[in-house]
Amino acid sequence: MVVSLIGLVLVVIVLILAATAISATRGNSKEEGKIMMKNVYIYVVLFATLMMIIGGSVAAFMAVADIVTPAPYHQSFEEYRQWGLEKSENANAKANLSETELKARYDALVVAEKDRQVNRAKNSLVKSMGWIIIPLPVFIIFQRRLKASPEV
């Protein structure tokens, strides 16, 4: 899906550039055509960086939501007691554990899984911030260039 979306965006950008080039050649002067092409290039860069920033912001919001409320652990204690003993390497040693010891191990497993999910969300947040921080200066620079460029 992402690949098809990227392909669609690239096709749209190529069509915009082609339409601009055709309209620039029909202009009154060559200088107006150059200014128009420059402005289209600036707009394309602004669009691409803005989409990166928006995508990074959405991903960052989702990562913060995962940090605040991580997904719950889905295996119940009864399932852990039944299947956890059979899967373990020391099934005989665990078979002698009391109910409270098993419950303590299950609770530790649930806490460890929650911590693992929070750590993944923190990692995702850092990566998402890269999608915001890296294109932001490029966006600001090209926005200033657009304000400074002469209008056609």
C-alpha positions, 0 to 999 in steps of 0.5 A: 500500500505504501509503495502504491501511494509513493508511486501515485505521488511521484506520478502526480509530481511528474505530471505537475512538472510536465504541465509547468514546463509546457505552460512555461514554454508558452509564456511571454519570456524565458525569464518568467518560465524559469521563475515558474519552474523554480516556484514549482520546484519549491512547492514540490519540496514544500509538499514532500517535506510537509507530508514527511512531517505530518506522517512523523507527527501521526506516528509520534502521536501513536507511539505516545499513545502506546507509551501511555496505554500499552496493549494488555497481555492476552494470556490468562493465568489459567492458560499460562499454568496449562501451556507455560509448564509444557513449553518450558525446558524444565517442565519437571522442575516447574511442575513442583511449583506452588500456585503462588510461585506460579502466579508470581512468575505469571505476574512477572511475565505480564510486567516484563511484556508491558515494559517491552511494549513501552520500550518498543513504543519509546523506540518508535517515538524516537524514530518518528521524531526523526521524521519530524526533525529532519525535514523541518529545517528543509521545509523552513528554508524552502518556505523562506525561499518561496517568500523571497522569490519573485512572482510571475 
